């Protein structure tokens, strides 16, 4: 392979020891291109430098950036700056305006300091992307007995039914730096790009509800040392429809407490009324706001607080989250779901409800109180009592669920919830209202019949949680960029009521015995790291990259050298990938109302098999299946599918 011809003059005059080479900046020395983010560009990739035609895609025609979206949608793209032959120093990126030419402008104002968490005049956001090195495979997210279960660029060579050959070093992206952390560009206004690497800058554009259907144009400018290096045209085609504020694609992700407090205040459990506790409330609300911007609902636990909470009602800080007042201009919020409540509340999250052991009478009294509060104050919120987590004591689960079901008072209207396999619910816990399952593989007929039974019963709900290949996409950092898009399409195809991710701020890897994680430096976040394996790299009990982390701490007292000193979260790119899938779900629902047959055909073409549709190889041991994934990892195919849905929605 060859690099393009360099058309810059490099001044190689005699230099004193340690003096830098001087060069005249030219765009040909530092190629740029974009994609929609569905293709994760590792930091050592120099694709445009090697072959400019190879990076042409649905967002990039070689000269300009082209996007489309609906009103009340966030469209994102990834700008890649390459430095193949020389380092790029003191670079900056500017982009804050899109003009319709018809009198309507989408424009962002500067956001100094804590203004990063005021979105009322910031529909356009830029992010400096930080990278994490993948040193081992995520054992929680896929099996390694079949190389086809492993994300494509992390596979070894394989033959037949996925039997791999070679070692860790035969995996294409072994020990490579993956894009992951979206740091607001205001915190990194100038940056260098090392020779032989690239640097990504992510861009989000929120399309306001009052945007005119038109083509909006703007320019991204890249400078080095103040001198203009690139001026790239941007075109945004605003379609003539609007996404709903209340997501059809229902989600639930857990927000931690002690982990957040320790990183931002230095204390895991600050006392009530102290500055640290006040800071904690502010920071936690900003997590809810950022999640809301990504159309994701958060939950936590009543036990997470500065005092013991035994009221049959949410803590006071939950009220604006439920009634939607947290998500208004008065608090600095603007974007999807403005004025819309969080939508879900978990009572006794992970089984932390305090009246265990007090018998049926206490269950009746407490559930009566919770139902009375919600029906009087937040009747539209989906709520449930989280009975127990991943327990095989089904008799206990059934007893608790039966107590609620047989409550003679209003408490019988409170749903009970537990995490277990759905078929087990039908056989062992029939009183349970909400089953949350982790789908790895399963006997197709058994799971299909169980799902159909639940779907036919209006009193029951079926959630799935986390993610596992090949059943669907996973949350692992090294998974393909379309993985979480696949997850949302799978949720649509199989009518899953809600998708649940177990934790978003798991900074203390206590389950793996690893303690506090420097999440800005380590991709490994869950499970232990006890050895190195020549086939799967770093490994240990349930070793996983990115598991439990969707937000990064804006302030870090545990690792102050990486702290940005802002009182609020920094998003992962996986959060943005999940949002892309969630927004696709809205397209699917709207298009389905217009042409259900066309949508069914499109869904089957994009994800021919997901979840339990794969079946198993041995019904007597229904824990494994040899198969490739059914979907394409080509982001252009996914964007073309979204375009087809937009055309169905808009009609002829």
Buried (B, 14 or more C-beta within 10 A) or exposed (E): EEEBEBEBEEEEEEEEEEEEEEBEBEBEBBBBBBBBBBBBBBBEBBBBBBBEEEBBBBBBEEEBBBBBBBBBBBBBBBBBBBBBBBBBBEBBBBBBBBBBEEEBBBBBEEBEEBBBBBBBBBBBBBBBBBBBBBBBBBBBBBBBEBBBBBBBBBBBEBEEEBBBEBBBEEBEBBBBBBBBBBBBBBBBEBBBBEEBBBBBBBBBBBBBEEBBBBBBBBBBBBBBEEEEBBEBEBBBBBBEBBBBBEBBBBBBBBBBBBBBBBBBBEBEBBEEEEEBBEBBBBBBBBBBBBBBBBBBBBBBBBBBBBEEBEEBBBBEBBBBBBBBBBBBEEBBBBBBBBEBBBBBBBBBBBBBBBBBEEEBEBBBBBBBBBBBBBEEEBEEBBBBBBBBBEEEEBEBBBBBBBBBBEBEEBBBBBBBBBBBBBBBBBEBBEBBBBBBBBBBBBBBEBBBBBBEBBBEEEEBBBBBBBBBBBBBBBBBBBBBBBBBBBBBBBBBBBEBBBBBBBBBBBBBBEEBEBEBBEBBEBBBBBBBBEEEBEBBBBBBBBBBBBBBBBBBBBBBBBBEEBBBEBBBBBBBBBBBBBBBBBBBBBBBBBBBEEBEEBBEEBBEEBBEBBBBBBBBBEEEEBEBBBBBBBBBBBBBBBBEBBBBBBEBBBEE
